Amino acid sequence: MSTSNERYALALHGGAGAVAGRNYDSVEQHLKKLATDCEALLAAGQSALDVVEVAVTELERSGLYVAGRGSAPNTAGYVELDASIMHGPDRKAGAVAALRDFINPIRVARGVMDKTPHVLLAGPGAGAFARKNSYEAVVEPGNYYVLPVGVTADELLDSNAHGTVGAVALDQSGALAAATSTGGTFGKLEGRVGDTPLIGPGTWADDTIAISCTGTGEQIIRSGGAVSIACAYKSGVTLEAAVQDMLDEVQRLGGDAGVIAVTHETAIATLYNSDGMKRASVSTAQALRVTTFA
Protein backbone atom coordinates (compact mmCIF):
# COMPACT_ATOMS: atom_id res chain seq x y z
CA MET A 1 0.00 0.00 0.00
CA SER A 2 1.36 3.39 -1.01
CA THR A 3 1.92 6.02 1.66
CA SER A 4 1.62 9.76 1.19
CA ASN A 5 4.81 11.48 0.15
CA GLU A 6 3.19 14.92 0.43
CA ARG A 7 4.46 15.72 -3.06
CA TYR A 8 2.51 16.42 -6.21
CA ALA A 9 3.02 17.89 -9.67
CA LEU A 10 0.78 19.07 -12.47
CA ALA A 11 1.15 20.31 -16.03
CA LEU A 12 -1.52 21.41 -18.52
CA HIS A 13 -1.35 22.30 -22.19
CA GLY A 14 -3.75 24.00 -24.55
CA GLY A 15 -1.98 22.91 -27.71
CA ALA A 16 1.24 23.54 -29.60
CA GLY A 17 -0.61 25.32 -32.40
CA ALA A 18 -0.02 28.82 -31.00
CA VAL A 19 1.00 31.31 -33.69
CA ALA A 20 3.70 33.88 -32.95
CA GLY A 21 2.37 37.42 -32.66
CA ARG A 22 -1.16 36.48 -31.64
CA ASN A 23 -2.59 37.32 -28.23
CA TYR A 24 -3.36 34.45 -25.88
CA ASP A 25 -3.92 36.44 -22.68
CA SER A 26 -7.42 35.02 -22.14
CA VAL A 27 -6.12 31.48 -22.61
CA GLU A 28 -3.31 32.05 -20.13
CA GLN A 29 -5.74 33.44 -17.57
CA HIS A 30 -7.93 30.37 -18.03
CA LEU A 31 -4.95 28.02 -17.66
CA LYS A 32 -3.82 29.89 -14.55
CA LYS A 33 -7.17 29.48 -12.81
CA LEU A 34 -7.54 25.87 -13.89
CA ALA A 35 -4.01 24.97 -12.74
CA THR A 36 -4.68 26.68 -9.40
CA ASP A 37 -7.91 24.75 -8.95
CA CYS A 38 -6.29 21.44 -9.90
CA GLU A 39 -3.34 22.08 -7.61
CA ALA A 40 -5.81 22.53 -4.75
CA LEU A 41 -7.34 19.15 -5.59
CA LEU A 42 -3.93 17.47 -5.52
CA ALA A 43 -3.01 19.24 -2.27
CA ALA A 44 -6.26 17.93 -0.77
CA GLY A 45 -5.29 14.37 -1.69
CA GLN A 46 -7.29 13.83 -4.88
CA SER A 47 -6.00 11.16 -7.27
CA ALA A 48 -3.95 12.10 -10.31
CA LEU A 49 -6.42 10.19 -12.49
CA ASP A 50 -9.39 12.21 -11.28
CA VAL A 51 -7.49 15.49 -11.52
CA VAL A 52 -6.40 15.03 -15.13
CA GLU A 53 -9.98 14.13 -16.05
CA VAL A 54 -11.28 17.25 -14.29
CA ALA A 55 -8.69 19.41 -16.04
CA VAL A 56 -9.36 18.12 -19.54
CA THR A 57 -13.12 18.24 -18.97
CA GLU A 58 -12.85 21.97 -18.30
CA LEU A 59 -10.48 22.53 -21.24
CA GLU A 60 -12.98 20.78 -23.54
CA ARG A 61 -15.96 22.77 -22.28
CA SER A 62 -14.28 26.19 -22.46
CA GLY A 63 -14.27 26.62 -26.25
CA LEU A 64 -10.86 28.31 -25.97
CA TYR A 65 -8.89 25.40 -27.46
CA VAL A 66 -9.06 23.01 -30.40
CA ALA A 67 -10.82 20.32 -28.37
CA GLY A 68 -14.39 19.78 -27.30
CA ARG A 69 -16.38 22.94 -27.98
CA GLY A 70 -13.51 24.58 -29.89
CA SER A 71 -13.32 21.79 -32.49
CA ALA A 72 -13.77 22.39 -36.22
CA PRO A 73 -15.65 20.23 -38.74
CA ASN A 74 -13.92 17.74 -41.02
CA THR A 75 -14.19 17.89 -44.82
CA ALA A 76 -17.56 16.10 -44.60
CA GLY A 77 -18.90 19.00 -42.53
CA TYR A 78 -19.18 17.55 -39.03
CA VAL A 79 -16.99 17.41 -35.92
CA GLU A 80 -15.13 14.26 -34.87
CA LEU A 81 -13.53 14.15 -31.42
CA ASP A 82 -10.63 12.12 -30.01
CA ALA A 83 -9.55 11.64 -26.39
CA SER A 84 -7.60 9.28 -24.15
CA ILE A 85 -6.73 8.82 -20.49
CA MET A 86 -4.24 6.54 -18.72
CA HIS A 87 -3.52 5.56 -15.11
CA GLY A 88 0.15 4.82 -14.49
CA PRO A 89 0.14 2.34 -11.57
CA ASP A 90 -1.95 -0.33 -13.30
CA ARG A 91 -1.62 0.88 -16.93
CA LYS A 92 -5.39 1.06 -17.26
CA ALA A 93 -6.40 3.23 -20.21
CA GLY A 94 -9.43 4.30 -22.17
CA ALA A 95 -9.87 6.20 -25.41
CA VAL A 96 -12.37 7.28 -28.05
CA ALA A 97 -11.72 8.22 -31.67
CA ALA A 98 -13.93 9.89 -34.28
CA LEU A 99 -16.64 10.41 -31.67
CA ARG A 100 -19.46 12.70 -32.80
CA ASP A 101 -21.08 15.43 -30.73
CA PHE A 102 -20.47 14.74 -27.07
CA ILE A 103 -19.61 17.56 -24.68
CA ASN A 104 -16.72 15.79 -22.96
CA PRO A 105 -14.94 13.07 -24.93
CA ILE A 106 -12.50 12.63 -22.04
CA ARG A 107 -15.35 11.46 -19.79
CA VAL A 108 -16.37 8.93 -22.42
CA ALA A 109 -12.74 7.77 -22.62
CA ARG A 110 -12.70 7.34 -18.84
CA GLY A 111 -15.89 5.31 -19.20
CA VAL A 112 -14.24 3.03 -21.76
CA MET A 113 -11.47 2.44 -19.22
CA ASP A 114 -13.78 1.84 -16.26
CA LYS A 115 -16.77 0.09 -17.83
CA THR A 116 -15.40 -2.05 -20.66
CA PRO A 117 -12.60 -4.58 -21.23
CA HIS A 118 -11.38 -2.43 -24.13
CA VAL A 119 -8.93 0.46 -24.49
CA LEU A 120 -10.27 2.22 -27.61
CA LEU A 121 -13.74 2.64 -29.11
CA ALA A 122 -14.14 4.46 -32.42
CA GLY A 123 -16.78 6.02 -34.64
CA PRO A 124 -20.39 4.82 -34.31
CA GLY A 125 -19.41 2.29 -31.66
CA ALA A 126 -17.96 5.03 -29.47
CA GLY A 127 -21.13 7.05 -29.95
CA ALA A 128 -23.36 4.10 -29.07
CA PHE A 129 -21.37 3.49 -25.89
CA ALA A 130 -21.62 7.17 -24.92
CA ARG A 131 -25.38 7.25 -25.48
CA LYS A 132 -25.95 3.99 -23.61
CA ASN A 133 -24.08 5.38 -20.63
CA SER A 134 -25.83 8.77 -20.76
CA TYR A 135 -22.83 10.99 -21.35
CA GLU A 136 -23.82 14.57 -22.12
CA ALA A 137 -24.45 15.04 -25.85
CA VAL A 138 -24.27 18.17 -28.00
CA VAL A 139 -27.93 18.96 -28.71
CA GLU A 140 -27.47 21.55 -31.48
CA PRO A 141 -24.03 21.11 -33.10
CA GLY A 142 -24.52 24.12 -35.35
CA ASN A 143 -24.89 26.40 -32.33
CA TYR A 144 -22.44 24.72 -29.97
CA TYR A 145 -19.02 24.68 -31.60
CA VAL A 146 -17.04 27.93 -31.64
CA LEU A 147 -13.80 29.27 -33.12
CA PRO A 148 -11.12 28.92 -30.41
CA VAL A 149 -8.86 31.78 -29.35
CA GLY A 150 -6.03 32.51 -31.79
CA VAL A 151 -7.59 30.66 -34.75
CA THR A 152 -8.72 32.48 -37.89
CA ALA A 153 -11.57 31.39 -40.17
CA ASP A 154 -9.07 30.90 -43.03
CA GLU A 155 -7.23 28.27 -40.98
CA LEU A 156 -10.28 26.04 -40.73
CA LEU A 157 -9.41 24.56 -44.13
CA ASP A 158 -5.67 24.22 -43.40
CA SER A 159 -4.85 20.61 -42.54
CA ASN A 160 -1.51 21.75 -41.11
CA ALA A 161 -3.24 23.85 -38.43
CA HIS A 162 -3.87 21.99 -35.21
CA GLY A 163 -4.53 22.11 -31.48
CA THR A 164 -4.99 19.75 -28.55
CA VAL A 165 -5.42 19.91 -24.79
CA GLY A 166 -3.86 17.73 -22.15
CA ALA A 167 -3.03 17.23 -18.49
CA VAL A 168 -0.49 15.18 -16.57
CA ALA A 169 -0.29 14.80 -12.81
CA LEU A 170 1.49 13.13 -9.90
CA ASP A 171 -0.58 12.73 -6.74
CA GLN A 172 0.42 12.39 -3.10
CA SER A 173 0.24 8.60 -3.23
CA GLY A 174 2.90 8.65 -5.95
CA ALA A 175 0.49 7.71 -8.76
CA LEU A 176 0.82 9.28 -12.20
CA ALA A 177 -1.87 9.87 -14.83
CA ALA A 178 -2.25 11.56 -18.20
CA ALA A 179 -5.16 12.69 -20.38
CA THR A 180 -5.37 14.26 -23.85
CA SER A 181 -8.23 15.50 -26.06
CA THR A 182 -8.56 17.11 -29.48
CA GLY A 183 -10.84 18.02 -32.34
CA GLY A 184 -7.96 17.10 -34.67
CA THR A 185 -6.33 19.03 -37.44
CA PHE A 186 -8.42 21.56 -39.34
CA GLY A 187 -9.64 20.48 -42.75
CA LYS A 188 -9.05 16.83 -41.87
CA LEU A 189 -10.57 14.01 -43.90
CA GLU A 190 -13.62 12.23 -42.52
CA GLY A 191 -12.44 9.44 -40.22
CA ARG A 192 -8.93 10.81 -39.73
CA VAL A 193 -7.40 9.80 -36.39
CA GLY A 194 -4.19 11.32 -35.05
CA ASP A 195 -2.03 10.50 -32.06
CA THR A 196 -4.34 11.85 -29.33
CA PRO A 197 -6.54 8.76 -28.77
CA LEU A 198 -3.65 6.34 -29.21
CA ILE A 199 -2.20 5.00 -25.97
CA GLY A 200 1.54 5.17 -26.54
CA PRO A 201 1.99 7.92 -29.14
CA GLY A 202 -0.35 10.60 -27.76
CA THR A 203 -0.82 9.70 -24.11
CA TRP A 204 1.22 7.63 -21.69
CA ALA A 205 1.51 7.04 -17.94
CA ASP A 206 3.42 4.42 -15.98
CA ASP A 207 5.19 4.18 -12.62
CA THR A 208 7.80 6.79 -13.43
CA ILE A 209 6.38 9.30 -15.93
CA ALA A 210 3.15 10.73 -17.37
CA ILE A 211 3.08 12.39 -20.80
CA SER A 212 0.61 14.21 -23.07
CA CYS A 213 1.55 15.21 -26.61
CA THR A 214 0.26 17.88 -28.97
CA GLY A 215 1.14 18.76 -32.55
CA THR A 216 0.96 17.16 -35.97
CA GLY A 217 -0.37 13.73 -35.09
CA GLU A 218 0.89 11.81 -38.09
CA GLN A 219 4.51 12.71 -37.37
CA ILE A 220 4.08 12.14 -33.63
CA ILE A 221 2.79 8.63 -34.35
CA ARG A 222 5.67 7.93 -36.73
CA SER A 223 8.23 9.20 -34.20
CA GLY A 224 7.01 6.86 -31.47
CA GLY A 225 5.58 9.74 -29.46
CA ALA A 226 5.05 9.64 -25.72
CA VAL A 227 6.06 6.04 -25.08
CA SER A 228 9.42 6.62 -26.79
CA ILE A 229 10.05 9.38 -24.25
CA ALA A 230 9.07 7.07 -21.39
CA CYS A 231 11.41 4.32 -22.59
CA ALA A 232 14.32 6.72 -23.00
CA TYR A 233 13.70 8.24 -19.58
CA LYS A 234 13.59 4.83 -17.88
CA SER A 235 16.84 3.88 -19.62
CA GLY A 236 18.62 6.75 -17.87
CA VAL A 237 18.28 9.61 -20.36
CA THR A 238 17.41 12.88 -18.62
CA LEU A 239 13.80 14.03 -18.86
CA GLU A 240 14.49 17.06 -21.04
CA ALA A 241 16.83 15.11 -23.33
CA ALA A 242 14.26 12.32 -23.75
CA VAL A 243 11.56 14.83 -24.68
CA GLN A 244 13.85 16.79 -26.97
CA ASP A 245 14.91 13.64 -28.83
CA MET A 246 11.27 12.90 -29.68
CA LEU A 247 10.64 16.51 -30.73
CA ASP A 248 13.71 16.40 -32.97
CA GLU A 249 12.45 13.24 -34.63
CA VAL A 250 9.02 14.80 -35.23
CA GLN A 251 10.74 17.79 -36.81
CA ARG A 252 12.94 15.53 -38.96
CA LEU A 253 9.78 13.87 -40.23
CA GLY A 254 8.32 17.24 -41.21
CA GLY A 255 6.05 18.01 -38.26
CA ASP A 256 5.95 20.07 -35.11
CA ALA A 257 4.95 19.08 -31.60
CA GLY A 258 4.83 19.90 -27.93
CA VAL A 259 5.06 17.72 -24.84
CA ILE A 260 4.14 18.04 -21.19
CA ALA A 261 5.52 15.46 -18.79
CA VAL A 262 5.80 14.92 -15.05
CA THR A 263 7.86 12.28 -13.27
CA HIS A 264 7.50 10.36 -10.01
CA GLU A 265 10.09 12.75 -8.56
CA THR A 266 7.97 15.87 -9.38
CA ALA A 267 10.18 16.92 -12.31
CA ILE A 268 8.25 18.74 -15.04
CA ALA A 269 9.02 19.24 -18.73
CA THR A 270 7.03 21.50 -21.08
CA LEU A 271 8.92 21.58 -24.37
CA TYR A 272 7.89 22.26 -27.98
CA ASN A 273 9.34 22.96 -31.43
CA SER A 274 6.43 25.01 -32.81
CA ASP A 275 5.96 28.79 -32.45
CA GLY A 276 4.53 28.29 -28.99
CA MET A 277 2.57 26.04 -26.66
CA LYS A 278 -0.12 27.26 -24.27
CA ARG A 279 0.81 25.71 -20.94
CA ALA A 280 0.81 25.85 -17.15
CA SER A 281 2.70 23.86 -14.54
CA VAL A 282 3.07 23.70 -10.78
CA SER A 283 4.39 21.33 -8.13
CA THR A 284 5.41 21.18 -4.50
CA ALA A 285 8.90 22.07 -5.77
CA GLN A 286 7.91 24.71 -8.36
CA ALA A 287 5.74 27.81 -8.23
CA LEU A 288 2.95 28.14 -10.79
CA ARG A 289 4.16 28.99 -14.30
CA VAL A 290 1.82 30.00 -17.12
CA THR A 291 3.04 31.00 -20.57
CA THR A 292 2.68 30.48 -24.31
CA PHE A 293 5.88 31.61 -26.01
CA ALA A 294 8.51 32.09 -23.29
N, C-alpha and C positions, 0 to 999 in steps of 0.2 A: 504493500500500500504506500502510495506516494505521500510525503509530508510536505507541508508548505515551506517554500524557500523564501517567501515574502519578496519575490522578484517577479516582474512582468515586463513585457515589451509589446509594442503595437506599431504597425505601419499601415497606412492607407494609400491608395493611389486612385486618381481619377483619369488615368490614361496618359500614354506617351504621345498623344496626338496634338499636344499644344504647339501653337504656331508662334514663332518669335515675333514680338511687336504687338501682339494682341493682349488685351487686358483680362486677367483672370482673378481680379480682386474678389468678386462675389464667390467664386469657386473656393478660393483660399479661405475666406471667412467661413464657408460651409464646412470645409475640411477641418478647420480649427475647432469649431464647435463639436463636430462629430468625434474627432479624436479625443477631445476633452471628456465628452460623455462616455466614450468607450474605455478611456483610461479609468474613469470612476468605477465602471463595472468590473474591470480587472482588479482594481484596488480593493473592491468589496468582495472579491473571491469568486467572481463569475468565471465560467470555463472559457477557454480560448475558442472552442467550437461555437458556443453561443454568441460570443462577442463578434466574431468575424461574420456570422450570419446577420446579427443586428446591424453591423456597419454596412454591409453590402445591401441589405434591405433598404436602408435609408438612402444610400447612393443611387439605387435603382429608382426609388420613388421621387427623387428630387427634380428630375428633368434637366439637371445641370451637366450631365455627362452622357457619353454615347453608350448607354445601358438602360434597361428598363424604359422609363418614360421618354428619355432622350434618344431613343433608337430611331433609325431611318428605315424606310421601306426598301426591299430588294427590287430587282429589275422587274419582278412580276407585280409589284405594287403593294406588297404587304410586309409587315415587320416579322422577322424571325429572331428569336432570342436564345442565347446560349449562357449557361452558368454551370459552375461546379464548386464543390466544397469537399474538404478532406480533413480528417482527424488523425494527427500524427501517431499517437500511442498504439492504436490498433489498425492503422491504415484504412479505416473505413472511409468510403468516398461515395458521393452521389453527384450526378450530372444530368443536365438536359441540353439537347441541341435542336435547333430549328423549331423551337416552341413558339406557338402563335398566341399573342394577346393575353398574357397573364401579367398582373401587376409586379409580382416578385418572383422571377425565375429562380433566384437563389433559394427561396423557401421550397419550391418544387424539387430542386436538386437535393435539399436536405431531406425531403420526403422520400426520394428515391433511395437515399442512403439508409434511412431509418425504417422504411416500410416495405422494401422489396429486397430480393436477393441479388439485385443487379447494381451496376455502377452507372450506366448511361442509358437513358431513354431518349428517343429522337422522334421528331416530326409528329404525325398524328397519334402515335402511341404515347408520347410525352403529354400531349394535350388531353388524351383520354384519362391518363393517370391523374393529371391535375384536376380535371373536372370531377372525377370519381371521389377525390379526396377534398373537394370543396375549397381549393385554393382560389384566391380572389382574381377574377377575370377582368379584363378590360371590356367594358360594356359598349362603348362607342369609340372604336379605334381612331376614326377620323377626327375626333375631338380630344383625344387623350395625348397622343404623342406630340412632342414639341422639339424645336430646334435647340440643341444644347448650347451652353455658353461657349463662344469662341469658334463656332462653326457657321460658315456662310451657306446660303442656299445653293450657290454654284458648286460647293463641295459635295453635295448630296449625290451627285452622279460620278464622283471621283473614287474609283475603287482603291486608290492608294491612301485615301483619307480614312482615319480609323480612330477608335477610342474604346476604352475598357475601364472597368472599376475593379478594385480588389482590396482585400484586407488580409493581414497575417498577424498572428498573435501568439504570445507565450503567456500562460497563466501561472498562478502561484503554486499550482501543483506540479509545474514543470511540463505540462502538456502544450503541444504546439498544434495550430490549425491554420488553414488557408482557405480563402474563398475568392472567386473571380466571376464577373458577369459582363456581358457585352451585347450590343445590338449588331456587332460585326462591322466589317468595312462598309463604307457607303457605296452604293451602286453595285452591290454584290449580286451574283447570280442566285436564283431561287435554289434553296437547298445547300448553299455554301456553308461549311462548318470550318472554323479556324481552330486555334489552339485552346481557346478559353474553356470549352467543356471537356477537354481531353486531360484526364489525370495522367500526369507525367510532363507533357509539354507546357500546358498552361497553368496548372495548379499542382502543388506538391506539398506534403507535410509528412514528416517522420519523427523519430525520436530526437533528432539533432537540429532540424531546420524546417522552416515553413516558407513557401515561395509563391508569389503571384506574378504572372507576366502580363505585359501589355505591348502592343505593337502590331506589326504585320504578321498575322498568324501563320501564313504559309511558311515563311522563313523561320519563324520560331519553332514550328513543328520539325522542319528539316534540320535545324541546328541541335535538336535534342531537348531544348527548352529547360524548364525548371528542374527536371530530374537529372539532367547533366550537371547542373550546378550542385545539386545535393550530393551526387557521387563524387565530384571533385572535392567538395568541402570535406566529406567524410574520409577522403584519401589523404588529407593533410594540407590541401591548398587553402590559402587564406580566403575568407569570405569574399572580400572585394575582388580578389584575383579570380575566384571561381565565377562570380557574376560577370566580370569583365570579359573573361574568355568566351562565355556564351554570347554576350553582346557583340563581340568582335566577329564571331562566326555568323551571326545573323546579318551583320553588315557586309561580310564577305559574300554572303548569298544574295545580297541586293535589298535587304530590308532594314527596318529600324525597330527598336524595341526598348522597353524599360522593365525593370525588375524591382520589386520590394521583397526583402527577406529578413526574417529574424531567426536567431539561433537559440539553443537551449541555455546559452550563457548571456542572453539579453543583447547580443550584438545585433546591429541593424544595418542593412545596406539598402540604399535607394538610388540606383544607378540607371542611366539611360544613354542612348546614342542618337536620339532625335533632338529636335529643337528644345524640347522641355518635357517635363512630366509633372503633372499636378499631384502633390504628395504631402503627407504629414506623418510624423513619427514621434514616439515618446516612449520612455521606459523608466524604470527605477534608477537607471544610471545616466539618463539623458533627458534634458528639458525638452518640452514640446517644440518641434520644428515644423514649419509650414511654408512651402515655397513651390514655385513652378519652374523657374529658369536657373536659379542660383545653385 
